[in-house]
Amino acid sequence: METLYRHWEKPDYAPNTLLVTHGLTMRLFCMRWFHWSVEYFESLNNPGNAELRTLIRNDQDKYDLDTPFSQWVQRSTDETVLNAPPMVF
């Protein structure tokens, strides 16, 4: 990730990057890029074989996924175990 950031900051670097990867690595990249919580990351399904995901720059110069990952359990991007109610024994 850090190497990609350094390359993308170079003025002569290509405007587009293609990453060919497995589903888990794709989700890990997105987790790091979008600062998703571990709980949200773990709620996502891997994409199917040969599925594509594209980062699209929005009006605020931020990136969004063109197609979100499906979830097997509903979680929000910032939901963590720290939000869980206290356990009573």
PyMOL Python script that loads the backbone (N, CA, C, O; Angstrom):
from pymol import cmd

cmd.read_pdbstr("""\
ATOM      1  N   MET A   1       0.826  -1.191   0.000  1.00  0.00           N
ATOM      2  CA  MET A   1       0.000   0.000   0.000  1.00  0.00           C
ATOM      3  C   MET A   1       0.867   1.251   0.000  1.00  0.00           C
ATOM      4  O   MET A   1       0.634   2.179  -0.774  1.00  0.00           O
ATOM      5  N   GLU A   2       1.863   1.268   0.867  1.00  0.00           N
ATOM      6  CA  GLU A   2       2.706   2.459   0.958  1.00  0.00           C
ATOM      7  C   GLU A   2       3.448   2.705  -0.353  1.00  0.00           C
ATOM      8  O   GLU A   2       3.620   3.852  -0.767  1.00  0.00           O
ATOM      9  N   THR A   3       3.886   1.633  -1.003  1.00  0.00           N
ATOM     10  CA  THR A   3       4.560   1.787  -2.284  1.00  0.00           C
ATOM     11  C   THR A   3       3.605   2.359  -3.324  1.00  0.00           C
ATOM     12  O   THR A   3       3.993   3.218  -4.116  1.00  0.00           O
ATOM     13  N   LEU A   4       2.358   1.889  -3.326  1.00  0.00           N
ATOM     14  CA  LEU A   4       1.382   2.441  -4.260  1.00  0.00           C
ATOM     15  C   LEU A   4       1.180   3.931  -4.030  1.00  0.00           C
ATOM     16  O   LEU A   4       1.152   4.710  -4.983  1.00  0.00           O
ATOM     17  N   TYR A   5       1.039   4.330  -2.775  1.00  0.00           N
ATOM     18  CA  TYR A   5       0.879   5.757  -2.473  1.00  0.00           C
ATOM     19  C   TYR A   5       2.054   6.565  -3.012  1.00  0.00           C
ATOM     20  O   TYR A   5       1.863   7.626  -3.607  1.00  0.00           O
ATOM     21  N   ARG A   6       3.259   6.068  -2.805  1.00  0.00           N
ATOM     22  CA  ARG A   6       4.442   6.790  -3.279  1.00  0.00           C
ATOM     23  C   ARG A   6       4.440   6.900  -4.802  1.00  0.00           C
ATOM     24  O   ARG A   6       4.750   7.956  -5.354  1.00  0.00           O
ATOM     25  N   HIS A   7       4.090   5.807  -5.478  1.00  0.00           N
ATOM     26  CA  HIS A   7       4.052   5.836  -6.946  1.00  0.00           C
ATOM     27  C   HIS A   7       2.958   6.782  -7.451  1.00  0.00           C
ATOM     28  O   HIS A   7       3.179   7.539  -8.396  1.00  0.00           O
ATOM     29  N   TRP A   8       1.795   6.738  -6.830  1.00  0.00           N
ATOM     30  CA  TRP A   8       0.680   7.583  -7.281  1.00  0.00           C
ATOM     31  C   TRP A   8       0.974   9.064  -7.088  1.00  0.00           C
ATOM     32  O   TRP A   8       0.388   9.901  -7.775  1.00  0.00           O
ATOM     33  N   GLU A   9       1.870   9.404  -6.166  1.00  0.00           N
ATOM     34  CA  GLU A   9       2.212  10.805  -5.938  1.00  0.00           C
ATOM     35  C   GLU A   9       3.196  11.351  -6.967  1.00  0.00           C
ATOM     36  O   GLU A   9       3.370  12.566  -7.066  1.00  0.00           O
ATOM     37  N   LYS A  10       3.834  10.485  -7.725  1.00  0.00           N
ATOM     38  CA  LYS A  10       4.776  10.947  -8.743  1.00  0.00           C
ATOM     39  C   LYS A  10       4.010  11.628  -9.877  1.00  0.00           C
ATOM     40  O   LYS A  10       2.997  11.101 -10.337  1.00  0.00           O
ATOM     41  N   PRO A  11       4.477  12.779 -10.329  1.00  0.00           N
ATOM     42  CA  PRO A  11       3.743  13.495 -11.383  1.00  0.00           C
ATOM     43  C   PRO A  11       3.717  12.758 -12.721  1.00  0.00           C
ATOM     44  O   PRO A  11       2.789  12.945 -13.508  1.00  0.00           O
ATOM     45  N   ASP A  12       4.720  11.925 -12.990  1.00  0.00           N
ATOM     46  CA  ASP A  12       4.761  11.222 -14.276  1.00  0.00           C
ATOM     47  C   ASP A  12       4.170   9.810 -14.209  1.00  0.00           C
ATOM     48  O   ASP A  12       4.291   9.045 -15.166  1.00  0.00           O
ATOM     49  N   TYR A  13       3.533   9.458 -13.084  1.00  0.00           N
ATOM     50  CA  TYR A  13       2.958   8.115 -12.947  1.00  0.00           C
ATOM     51  C   TYR A  13       1.660   8.031 -13.753  1.00  0.00           C
ATOM     52  O   TYR A  13       0.938   9.019 -13.888  1.00  0.00           O
ATOM     53  N   ALA A  14       1.380   6.871 -14.274  1.00  0.00           N
ATOM     54  CA  ALA A  14       0.167   6.664 -15.085  1.00  0.00           C
ATOM     55  C   ALA A  14      -1.084   7.035 -14.289  1.00  0.00           C
ATOM     56  O   ALA A  14      -1.117   6.829 -13.076  1.00  0.00           O
ATOM     57  N   PRO A  15      -2.114   7.577 -14.944  1.00  0.00           N
ATOM     58  CA  PRO A  15      -3.316   8.021 -14.224  1.00  0.00           C
ATOM     59  C   PRO A  15      -4.194   6.872 -13.731  1.00  0.00           C
ATOM     60  O   PRO A  15      -5.054   7.083 -12.876  1.00  0.00           O
ATOM     61  N   ASN A  16      -3.993   5.666 -14.252  1.00  0.00           N
ATOM     62  CA  ASN A  16      -4.803   4.515 -13.854  1.00  0.00           C
ATOM     63  C   ASN A  16      -3.912   3.368 -13.419  1.00  0.00           C
ATOM     64  O   ASN A  16      -2.789   3.216 -13.899  1.00  0.00           O
ATOM     65  N   THR A  17      -4.434   2.559 -12.496  1.00  0.00           N
ATOM     66  CA  THR A  17      -3.725   1.373 -12.016  1.00  0.00           C
ATOM     67  C   THR A  17      -4.664   0.197 -12.059  1.00  0.00           C
ATOM     68  O   THR A  17      -5.818   0.318 -11.649  1.00  0.00           O
ATOM     69  N   LEU A  18      -4.209  -0.925 -12.537  1.00  0.00           N
ATOM     70  CA  LEU A  18      -4.996  -2.152 -12.575  1.00  0.00           C
ATOM     71  C   LEU A  18      -4.392  -3.128 -11.574  1.00  0.00           C
ATOM     72  O   LEU A  18      -3.215  -3.475 -11.677  1.00  0.00           O
ATOM     73  N   LEU A  19      -5.180  -3.567 -10.617  1.00  0.00           N
ATOM     74  CA  LEU A  19      -4.744  -4.581  -9.660  1.00  0.00           C
ATOM     75  C   LEU A  19      -5.494  -5.865  -9.980  1.00  0.00           C
ATOM     76  O   LEU A  19      -6.725  -5.876  -9.994  1.00  0.00           O
ATOM     77  N   VAL A  20      -4.778  -6.928 -10.232  1.00  0.00           N
ATOM     78  CA  VAL A  20      -5.377  -8.238 -10.483  1.00  0.00           C
ATOM     79  C   VAL A  20      -5.090  -9.067  -9.247  1.00  0.00           C
ATOM     80  O   VAL A  20      -3.933  -9.303  -8.899  1.00  0.00           O
ATOM     81  N   THR A  21      -6.153  -9.510  -8.583  1.00  0.00           N
ATOM     82  CA  THR A  21      -5.960 -10.136  -7.281  1.00  0.00           C
ATOM     83  C   THR A  21      -7.090 -11.108  -6.972  1.00  0.00           C
ATOM     84  O   THR A  21      -8.068 -11.201  -7.712  1.00  0.00           O
ATOM     85  N   HIS A  22      -6.940 -11.815  -5.887  1.00  0.00           N
ATOM     86  CA  HIS A  22      -7.997 -12.686  -5.373  1.00  0.00           C
ATOM     87  C   HIS A  22      -8.988 -11.856  -4.558  1.00  0.00           C
ATOM     88  O   HIS A  22      -8.698 -10.719  -4.184  1.00  0.00           O
ATOM     89  N   GLY A  23     -10.158 -12.435  -4.288  1.00  0.00           N
ATOM     90  CA  GLY A  23     -11.216 -11.727  -3.581  1.00  0.00           C
ATOM     91  C   GLY A  23     -10.829 -11.241  -2.195  1.00  0.00           C
ATOM     92  O   GLY A  23     -11.146 -10.111  -1.823  1.00  0.00           O
ATOM     93  N   LEU A  24     -10.149 -12.081  -1.427  1.00  0.00           N
ATOM     94  CA  LEU A  24      -9.748 -11.687  -0.076  1.00  0.00           C
ATOM     95  C   LEU A  24      -8.799 -10.502  -0.120  1.00  0.00           C
ATOM     96  O   LEU A  24      -8.945  -9.555   0.653  1.00  0.00           O
ATOM     97  N   THR A  25      -7.828 -10.553  -1.020  1.00  0.00           N
ATOM     98  CA  THR A  25      -6.879  -9.450  -1.142  1.00  0.00           C
ATOM     99  C   THR A  25      -7.577  -8.186  -1.618  1.00  0.00           C
ATOM    100  O   THR A  25      -7.218  -7.085  -1.200  1.00  0.00           O
ATOM    101  N   MET A  26      -8.568  -8.332  -2.486  1.00  0.00           N
ATOM    102  CA  MET A  26      -9.340  -7.183  -2.948  1.00  0.00           C
ATOM    103  C   MET A  26     -10.073  -6.529  -1.777  1.00  0.00           C
ATOM    104  O   MET A  26     -10.093  -5.304  -1.652  1.00  0.00           O
ATOM    105  N   ARG A  27     -10.676  -7.362  -0.917  1.00  0.00           N
ATOM    106  CA  ARG A  27     -11.375  -6.825   0.252  1.00  0.00           C
ATOM    107  C   ARG A  27     -10.391  -6.183   1.225  1.00  0.00           C
ATOM    108  O   ARG A  27     -10.692  -5.144   1.812  1.00  0.00           O
ATOM    109  N   LEU A  28      -9.205  -6.800   1.403  1.00  0.00           N
ATOM    110  CA  LEU A  28      -8.182  -6.225   2.284  1.00  0.00           C
ATOM    111  C   LEU A  28      -7.710  -4.869   1.764  1.00  0.00           C
ATOM    112  O   LEU A  28      -7.536  -3.930   2.541  1.00  0.00           O
ATOM    113  N   PHE A  29      -7.505  -4.766   0.461  1.00  0.00           N
ATOM    114  CA  PHE A  29      -7.117  -3.488  -0.123  1.00  0.00           C
ATOM    115  C   PHE A  29      -8.194  -2.431   0.162  1.00  0.00           C
ATOM    116  O   PHE A  29      -7.880  -1.319   0.589  1.00  0.00           O
ATOM    117  N   CYS A  30      -9.454  -2.783  -0.074  1.00  0.00           N
ATOM    118  CA  CYS A  30     -10.550  -1.832   0.162  1.00  0.00           C
ATOM    119  C   CYS A  30     -10.668  -1.484   1.645  1.00  0.00           C
ATOM    120  O   CYS A  30     -10.951  -0.338   1.992  1.00  0.00           O
ATOM    121  N   MET A  31     -10.453  -2.463   2.514  1.00  0.00           N
ATOM    122  CA  MET A  31     -10.501  -2.188   3.954  1.00  0.00           C
ATOM    123  C   MET A  31      -9.471  -1.124   4.325  1.00  0.00           C
ATOM    124  O   MET A  31      -9.768  -0.184   5.062  1.00  0.00           O
ATOM    125  N   ARG A  32      -8.282  -1.285   3.812  1.00  0.00           N
ATOM    126  CA  ARG A  32      -7.208  -0.336   4.100  1.00  0.00           C
ATOM    127  C   ARG A  32      -7.475   1.017   3.459  1.00  0.00           C
ATOM    128  O   ARG A  32      -7.261   2.059   4.079  1.00  0.00           O
ATOM    129  N   TRP A  33      -7.943   0.997   2.216  1.00  0.00           N
ATOM    130  CA  TRP A  33      -8.183   2.228   1.471  1.00  0.00           C
ATOM    131  C   TRP A  33      -9.308   3.061   2.091  1.00  0.00           C
ATOM    132  O   TRP A  33      -9.184   4.277   2.239  1.00  0.00           O
ATOM    133  N   PHE A  34     -10.413   2.384   2.452  1.00  0.00           N
ATOM    134  CA  PHE A  34     -11.593   3.082   2.972  1.00  0.00           C
ATOM    135  C   PHE A  34     -11.633   3.141   4.503  1.00  0.00           C
ATOM    136  O   PHE A  34     -12.571   3.705   5.068  1.00  0.00           O
ATOM    137  N   HIS A  35     -10.638   2.572   5.179  1.00  0.00           N
ATOM    138  CA  HIS A  35     -10.566   2.570   6.646  1.00  0.00           C
ATOM    139  C   HIS A  35     -11.787   1.882   7.270  1.00  0.00           C
ATOM    140  O   HIS A  35     -12.389   2.390   8.216  1.00  0.00           O
ATOM    141  N   TRP A  36     -12.134   0.710   6.713  1.00  0.00           N
ATOM    142  CA  TRP A  36     -13.252  -0.053   7.254  1.00  0.00           C
ATOM    143  C   TRP A  36     -12.850  -0.726   8.555  1.00  0.00           C
ATOM    144  O   TRP A  36     -11.682  -1.059   8.754  1.00  0.00           O
ATOM    145  N   SER A  37     -13.817  -0.926   9.439  1.00  0.00           N
ATOM    146  CA  SER A  37     -13.561  -1.675  10.666  1.00  0.00           C
ATOM    147  C   SER A  37     -13.402  -3.163  10.323  1.00  0.00           C
ATOM    148  O   SER A  37     -13.844  -3.623   9.270  1.00  0.00           O
ATOM    149  N   VAL A  38     -12.768  -3.892  11.228  1.00  0.00           N
ATOM    150  CA  VAL A  38     -12.597  -5.336  11.045  1.00  0.00           C
ATOM    151  C   VAL A  38     -13.959  -6.014  10.976  1.00  0.00           C
ATOM    152  O   VAL A  38     -14.156  -6.935  10.184  1.00  0.00           O
ATOM    153  N   GLU A  39     -14.896  -5.562  11.802  1.00  0.00           N
ATOM    154  CA  GLU A  39     -16.232  -6.170  11.826  1.00  0.00           C
ATOM    155  C   GLU A  39     -16.947  -5.986  10.488  1.00  0.00           C
ATOM    156  O   GLU A  39     -17.603  -6.906  10.000  1.00  0.00           O
ATOM    157  N   TYR A  40     -16.822  -4.801   9.897  1.00  0.00           N
ATOM    158  CA  TYR A  40     -17.442  -4.574   8.589  1.00  0.00           C
ATOM    159  C   TYR A  40     -16.762  -5.440   7.535  1.00  0.00           C
ATOM    160  O   TYR A  40     -17.436  -6.079   6.727  1.00  0.00           O
ATOM    161  N   PHE A  41     -15.434  -5.464   7.538  1.00  0.00           N
ATOM    162  CA  PHE A  41     -14.675  -6.284   6.597  1.00  0.00           C
ATOM    163  C   PHE A  41     -15.110  -7.741   6.663  1.00  0.00           C
ATOM    164  O   PHE A  41     -15.316  -8.381   5.631  1.00  0.00           O
ATOM    165  N   GLU A  42     -15.250  -8.262   7.875  1.00  0.00           N
ATOM    166  CA  GLU A  42     -15.620  -9.670   8.049  1.00  0.00           C
ATOM    167  C   GLU A  42     -17.065  -9.954   7.650  1.00  0.00           C
ATOM    168  O   GLU A  42     -17.429 -11.113   7.452  1.00  0.00           O
ATOM    169  N   SER A  43     -17.889  -8.924   7.530  1.00  0.00           N
ATOM    170  CA  SER A  43     -19.285  -9.129   7.126  1.00  0.00           C
ATOM    171  C   SER A  43     -19.434  -9.217   5.612  1.00  0.00           C
ATOM    172  O   SER A  43     -20.516  -9.539   5.120  1.00  0.00           O
ATOM    173  N   LEU A  44     -18.380  -8.941   4.873  1.00  0.00           N
ATOM    174  CA  LEU A  44     -18.455  -8.894   3.410  1.00  0.00           C
ATOM    175  C   LEU A  44     -18.156 -10.243   2.784  1.00  0.00           C
ATOM    176  O   LEU A  44     -17.316 -11.000   3.271  1.00  0.00           O
ATOM    177  N   ASN A  45     -18.856 -10.531   1.699  1.00  0.00           N
ATOM    178  CA  ASN A  45     -18.578 -11.717   0.899  1.00  0.00           C
ATOM    179  C   ASN A  45     -17.470 -11.400  -0.095  1.00  0.00           C
ATOM    180  O   ASN A  45     -17.335 -10.263  -0.547  1.00  0.00           O
ATOM    181  N   ASN A  46     -16.681 -12.408  -0.431  1.00  0.00           N
ATOM    182  CA  ASN A  46     -15.710 -12.240  -1.499  1.00  0.00           C
ATOM    183  C   ASN A  46     -16.464 -12.090  -2.814  1.00  0.00           C
ATOM    184  O   ASN A  46     -17.545 -12.658  -2.971  1.00  0.00           O
ATOM    185  N   PRO A  47     -15.915 -11.340  -3.754  1.00  0.00           N
ATOM    186  CA  PRO A  47     -16.551 -11.270  -5.076  1.00  0.00           C
ATOM    187  C   PRO A  47     -16.427 -12.614  -5.782  1.00  0.00           C
ATOM    188  O   PRO A  47     -15.573 -13.432  -5.439  1.00  0.00           O
ATOM    189  N   GLY A  48     -17.276 -12.829  -6.757  1.00  0.00           N
ATOM    190  CA  GLY A  48     -17.226 -14.059  -7.538  1.00  0.00           C
ATOM    191  C   GLY A  48     -16.022 -14.068  -8.471  1.00  0.00           C
ATOM    192  O   GLY A  48     -15.315 -13.068  -8.591  1.00  0.00           O
ATOM    193  N   ASN A  49     -15.791 -15.198  -9.129  1.00  0.00           N
ATOM    194  CA  ASN A  49     -14.668 -15.314 -10.062  1.00  0.00           C
ATOM    195  C   ASN A  49     -14.786 -14.275 -11.173  1.00  0.00           C
ATOM    196  O   ASN A  49     -15.851 -14.099 -11.764  1.00  0.00           O
ATOM    197  N   ALA A  50     -13.702 -13.604 -11.441  1.00  0.00           N
ATOM    198  CA  ALA A  50     -13.574 -12.610 -12.514  1.00  0.00           C
ATOM    199  C   ALA A  50     -14.472 -11.385 -12.310  1.00  0.00           C
ATOM    200  O   ALA A  50     -14.718 -10.647 -13.264  1.00  0.00           O
ATOM    201  N   GLU A  51     -14.961 -11.157 -11.106  1.00  0.00           N
ATOM    202  CA  GLU A  51     -15.732  -9.941 -10.834  1.00  0.00           C
ATOM    203  C   GLU A  51     -14.789  -8.755 -10.728  1.00  0.00           C
ATOM    204  O   GLU A  51     -13.649  -8.888 -10.282  1.00  0.00           O
ATOM    205  N   LEU A  52     -15.276  -7.604 -11.139  1.00  0.00           N
ATOM    206  CA  LEU A  52     -14.486  -6.379 -11.128  1.00  0.00           C
ATOM    207  C   LEU A  52     -15.002  -5.423 -10.067  1.00  0.00           C
ATOM    208  O   LEU A  52     -16.193  -5.406  -9.755  1.00  0.00           O
ATOM    209  N   ARG A  53     -14.101  -4.634  -9.519  1.00  0.00           N
ATOM    210  CA  ARG A  53     -14.460  -3.513  -8.663  1.00  0.00           C
ATOM    211  C   ARG A  53     -13.637  -2.325  -9.156  1.00  0.00           C
ATOM    212  O   ARG A  53     -12.444  -2.463  -9.425  1.00  0.00           O
ATOM    213  N   THR A  54     -14.261  -1.179  -9.271  1.00  0.00           N
ATOM    214  CA  THR A  54     -13.593   0.023  -9.750  1.00  0.00           C
ATOM    215  C   THR A  54     -13.751   1.128  -8.730  1.00  0.00           C
ATOM    216  O   THR A  54     -14.844   1.361  -8.213  1.00  0.00           O
ATOM    217  N   LEU A  55     -12.667   1.800  -8.444  1.00  0.00           N
ATOM    218  CA  LEU A  55     -12.719   2.985  -7.588  1.00  0.00           C
ATOM    219  C   LEU A  55     -12.994   4.188  -8.485  1.00  0.00           C
ATOM    220  O   LEU A  55     -12.235   4.478  -9.409  1.00  0.00           O
ATOM    221  N   ILE A  56     -14.092   4.880  -8.195  1.00  0.00           N
ATOM    222  CA  ILE A  56     -14.519   6.029  -8.983  1.00  0.00           C
ATOM    223  C   ILE A  56     -14.341   7.287  -8.130  1.00  0.00           C
ATOM    224  O   ILE A  56     -14.798   7.334  -6.988  1.00  0.00           O
ATOM    225  N   ARG A  57     -13.681   8.298  -8.680  1.00  0.00           N
ATOM    226  CA  ARG A  57     -13.494   9.558  -7.949  1.00  0.00           C
ATOM    227  C   ARG A  57     -14.810  10.338  -7.949  1.00  0.00           C
ATOM    228  O   ARG A  57     -15.416  10.546  -9.001  1.00  0.00           O
ATOM    229  N   ASN A  58     -15.246  10.767  -6.762  1.00  0.00           N
ATOM    230  CA  ASN A  58     -16.492  11.521  -6.651  1.00  0.00           C
ATOM    231  C   ASN A  58     -16.224  13.024  -6.683  1.00  0.00           C
ATOM    232  O   ASN A  58     -15.088  13.453  -6.884  1.00  0.00           O
ATOM    233  N   ASP A  59     -17.267  13.816  -6.485  1.00  0.00           N
ATOM    234  CA  ASP A  59     -17.153  15.276  -6.561  1.00  0.00           C
ATOM    235  C   ASP A  59     -16.269  15.873  -5.466  1.00  0.00           C
ATOM    236  O   ASP A  59     -15.750  16.977  -5.633  1.00  0.00           O
ATOM    237  N   GLN A  60     -16.089  15.167  -4.356  1.00  0.00           N
ATOM    238  CA  GLN A  60     -15.251  15.657  -3.250  1.00  0.00           C
ATOM    239  C   GLN A  60     -13.802  15.172  -3.364  1.00  0.00           C
ATOM    240  O   GLN A  60     -13.048  15.254  -2.394  1.00  0.00           O
ATOM    241  N   ASP A  61     -13.409  14.674  -4.526  1.00  0.00           N
ATOM    242  CA  ASP A  61     -12.080  14.112  -4.760  1.00  0.00           C
ATOM    243  C   ASP A  61     -11.775  12.924  -3.862  1.00  0.00           C
ATOM    244  O   ASP A  61     -10.613  12.667  -3.546  1.00  0.00           O
ATOM    245  N   LYS A  62     -12.793  12.207  -3.455  1.00  0.00           N
ATOM    246  CA  LYS A  62     -12.658  10.953  -2.713  1.00  0.00           C
ATOM    247  C   LYS A  62     -13.056   9.831  -3.660  1.00  0.00           C
ATOM    248  O   LYS A  62     -13.571  10.081  -4.750  1.00  0.00           O
ATOM    249  N   TYR A  63     -12.817   8.602  -3.243  1.00  0.00           N
ATOM    250  CA  TYR A  63     -13.159   7.465  -4.093  1.00  0.00           C
ATOM    251  C   TYR A  63     -14.305   6.662  -3.490  1.00  0.00           C
ATOM    252  O   TYR A  63     -14.428   6.538  -2.271  1.00  0.00           O
ATOM    253  N   ASP A  64     -15.138   6.121  -4.371  1.00  0.00           N
ATOM    254  CA  ASP A  64     -16.231   5.222  -4.011  1.00  0.00           C
ATOM    255  C   ASP A  64     -16.090   3.961  -4.849  1.00  0.00           C
ATOM    256  O   ASP A  64     -15.541   3.995  -5.950  1.00  0.00           O
ATOM    257  N   LEU A  65     -16.587   2.850  -4.322  1.00  0.00           N
ATOM    258  CA  LEU A  65     -16.637   1.620  -5.111  1.00  0.00           C
ATOM    259  C   LEU A  65     -17.800   1.698  -6.091  1.00  0.00           C
ATOM    260  O   LEU A  65     -18.885   2.151  -5.728  1.00  0.00           O
ATOM    261  N   ASP A  66     -17.588   1.267  -7.312  1.00  0.00           N
ATOM    262  CA  ASP A  66     -18.674   1.265  -8.288  1.00  0.00           C
ATOM    263  C   ASP A  66     -19.747   0.248  -7.915  1.00  0.00           C
ATOM    264  O   ASP A  66     -20.936   0.483  -8.133  1.00  0.00           O
ATOM    265  N   THR A  67     -19.327  -0.880  -7.354  1.00  0.00           N
ATOM    266  CA  THR A  67     -20.250  -1.934  -6.924  1.00  0.00           C
ATOM    267  C   THR A  67     -19.841  -2.382  -5.528  1.00  0.00           C
ATOM    268  O   THR A  67     -18.750  -2.924  -5.353  1.00  0.00           O
ATOM    269  N   PRO A  68     -20.695  -2.166  -4.531  1.00  0.00           N
ATOM    270  CA  PRO A  68     -20.305  -2.591  -3.178  1.00  0.00           C
ATOM    271  C   PRO A  68     -20.261  -4.116  -3.068  1.00  0.00           C
ATOM    272  O   PRO A  68     -20.907  -4.828  -3.836  1.00  0.00           O
ATOM    273  N   PHE A  69     -19.496  -4.592  -2.110  1.00  0.00           N
ATOM    274  CA  PHE A  69     -19.465  -6.023  -1.825  1.00  0.00           C
ATOM    275  C   PHE A  69     -20.781  -6.412  -1.160  1.00  0.00           C
ATOM    276  O   PHE A  69     -21.346  -5.635  -0.390  1.00  0.00           O
ATOM    277  N   SER A  70     -21.260  -7.600  -1.453  1.00  0.00           N
ATOM    278  CA  SER A  70     -22.455  -8.079  -0.745  1.00  0.00           C
ATOM    279  C   SER A  70     -22.048  -8.475   0.672  1.00  0.00           C
ATOM    280  O   SER A  70     -20.888  -8.792   0.938  1.00  0.00           O
ATOM    281  N   GLN A  71     -23.028  -8.448   1.573  1.00  0.00           N
ATOM    282  CA  GLN A  71     -22.767  -8.793   2.972  1.00  0.00           C
ATOM    283  C   GLN A  71     -23.567 -10.025   3.362  1.00  0.00           C
ATOM    284  O   GLN A  71     -24.710 -10.189   2.936  1.00  0.00           O
ATOM    285  N   TRP A  72     -22.974 -10.884   4.165  1.00  0.00           N
ATOM    286  CA  TRP A  72     -23.701 -12.040   4.681  1.00  0.00           C
ATOM    287  C   TRP A  72     -24.368 -11.703   6.007  1.00  0.00           C
ATOM    288  O   TRP A  72     -25.265 -12.421   6.448  1.00  0.00           O
ATOM    289  N   VAL A  73     -23.939 -10.616   6.647  1.00  0.00           N
ATOM    290  CA  VAL A  73     -24.585 -10.098   7.859  1.00  0.00           C
ATOM    291  C   VAL A  73     -24.476  -8.578   7.791  1.00  0.00           C
ATOM    292  O   VAL A  73     -23.439  -8.045   7.396  1.00  0.00           O
ATOM    293  N   GLN A  74     -25.545  -7.879   8.178  1.00  0.00           N
ATOM    294  CA  GLN A  74     -25.581  -6.426   8.076  1.00  0.00           C
ATOM    295  C   GLN A  74     -24.686  -5.764   9.114  1.00  0.00           C
ATOM    296  O   GLN A  74     -24.879  -5.956  10.314  1.00  0.00           O
ATOM    297  N   ARG A  75     -23.713  -4.990   8.660  1.00  0.00           N
ATOM    298  CA  ARG A  75     -22.832  -4.206   9.520  1.00  0.00           C
ATOM    299  C   ARG A  75     -22.581  -2.864   8.822  1.00  0.00           C
ATOM    300  O   ARG A  75     -22.592  -2.782   7.594  1.00  0.00           O
ATOM    301  N   SER A  76     -22.355  -1.819   9.617  1.00  0.00           N
ATOM    302  CA  SER A  76     -21.987  -0.533   9.026  1.00  0.00           C
ATOM    303  C   SER A  76     -20.463  -0.446   8.949  1.00  0.00           C
ATOM    304  O   SER A  76     -19.758  -1.199   9.621  1.00  0.00           O
ATOM    305  N   THR A  77     -19.963   0.469   8.130  1.00  0.00           N
ATOM    306  CA  THR A  77     -18.515   0.544   7.881  1.00  0.00           C
ATOM    307  C   THR A  77     -17.716   0.890   9.125  1.00  0.00           C
ATOM    308  O   THR A  77     -16.542   0.532   9.217  1.00  0.00           O
ATOM    309  N   ASP A  78     -18.324   1.579  10.087  1.00  0.00           N
ATOM    310  CA  ASP A  78     -17.574   1.978  11.287  1.00  0.00           C
ATOM    311  C   ASP A  78     -17.985   1.206  12.537  1.00  0.00           C
ATOM    312  O   ASP A  78     -17.574   1.551  13.645  1.00  0.00           O
ATOM    313  N   GLU A  79     -18.791   0.167  12.365  1.00  0.00           N
ATOM    314  CA  GLU A  79     -19.236  -0.629  13.514  1.00  0.00           C
ATOM    315  C   GLU A  79     -18.084  -1.494  14.030  1.00  0.00           C
ATOM    316  O   GLU A  79     -17.425  -2.186  13.254  1.00  0.00           O
ATOM    317  N   THR A  80     -17.849  -1.450  15.329  1.00  0.00           N
ATOM    318  CA  THR A  80     -16.776  -2.246  15.931  1.00  0.00           C
ATOM    319  C   THR A  80     -17.301  -2.936  17.184  1.00  0.00           C
ATOM    320  O   THR A  80     -18.411  -2.659  17.638  1.00  0.00           O
ATOM    321  N   VAL A  81     -16.501  -3.828  17.732  1.00  0.00           N
ATOM    322  CA  VAL A  81     -16.883  -4.487  18.983  1.00  0.00           C
ATOM    323  C   VAL A  81     -16.936  -3.487  20.129  1.00  0.00           C
ATOM    324  O   VAL A  81     -17.546  -3.753  21.164  1.00  0.00           O
ATOM    325  N   LEU A  82     -16.304  -2.351  19.945  1.00  0.00           N
ATOM    326  CA  LEU A  82     -16.346  -1.321  20.986  1.00  0.00           C
ATOM    327  C   LEU A  82     -17.744  -0.745  21.142  1.00  0.00           C
ATOM    328  O   LEU A  82     -18.054  -0.151  22.175  1.00  0.00           O
ATOM    329  N   ASN A  83     -18.603  -0.913  20.119  1.00  0.00           N
ATOM    330  CA  ASN A  83     -19.980  -0.447  20.179  1.00  0.00           C
ATOM    331  C   ASN A  83     -20.922  -1.469  20.810  1.00  0.00           C
ATOM    332  O   ASN A  83     -22.101  -1.182  21.017  1.00  0.00           O
ATOM    333  N   ALA A  84     -20.416  -2.639  21.111  1.00  0.00           N
ATOM    334  CA  ALA A  84     -21.260  -3.704  21.637  1.00  0.00           C
ATOM    335  C   ALA A  84     -21.712  -3.370  23.068  1.00  0.00           C
ATOM    336  O   ALA A  84     -20.983  -2.718  23.816  1.00  0.00           O
ATOM    337  N   PRO A  85     -22.914  -3.819  23.442  1.00  0.00           N
ATOM    338  CA  PRO A  85     -23.357  -3.576  24.809  1.00  0.00           C
ATOM    339  C   PRO A  85     -22.487  -4.367  25.781  1.00  0.00           C
ATOM    340  O   PRO A  85     -21.950  -5.413  25.416  1.00  0.00           O
ATOM    341  N   PRO A  86     -22.342  -3.881  27.009  1.00  0.00           N
ATOM    342  CA  PRO A  86     -21.515  -4.604  27.986  1.00  0.00           C
ATOM    343  C   PRO A  86     -22.118  -5.970  28.292  1.00  0.00           C
ATOM    344  O   PRO A  86     -23.337  -6.147  28.297  1.00  0.00           O
ATOM    345  N   MET A  87     -21.245  -6.915  28.544  1.00  0.00           N
ATOM    346  CA  MET A  87     -21.702  -8.270  28.878  1.00  0.00           C
ATOM    347  C   MET A  87     -22.006  -8.346  30.361  1.00  0.00           C
ATOM    348  O   MET A  87     -21.276  -7.789  31.182  1.00  0.00           O
ATOM    349  N   VAL A  88     -23.081  -9.032  30.703  1.00  0.00           N
ATOM    350  CA  VAL A  88     -23.468  -9.221  32.092  1.00  0.00           C
ATOM    351  C   VAL A  88     -23.377 -10.704  32.383  1.00  0.00           C
ATOM    352  O   VAL A  88     -23.943 -11.521  31.655  1.00  0.00           O
ATOM    353  N   PHE A  89     -22.666 -11.059  33.448  1.00  0.00           N
ATOM    354  CA  PHE A  89     -22.501 -12.467  33.819  1.00  0.00           C
ATOM    355  C   PHE A  89     -23.299 -12.778  35.060  1.00  0.00           C
ATOM    356  O   PHE A  89     -23.290 -13.915  35.531  1.00  0.00           O
TER     357      PHE A  89
END
""", "prot")
cmd.dss("prot")
cmd.show_as("cartoon", "prot")
cmd.util.cbc("prot")
cmd.orient("prot")
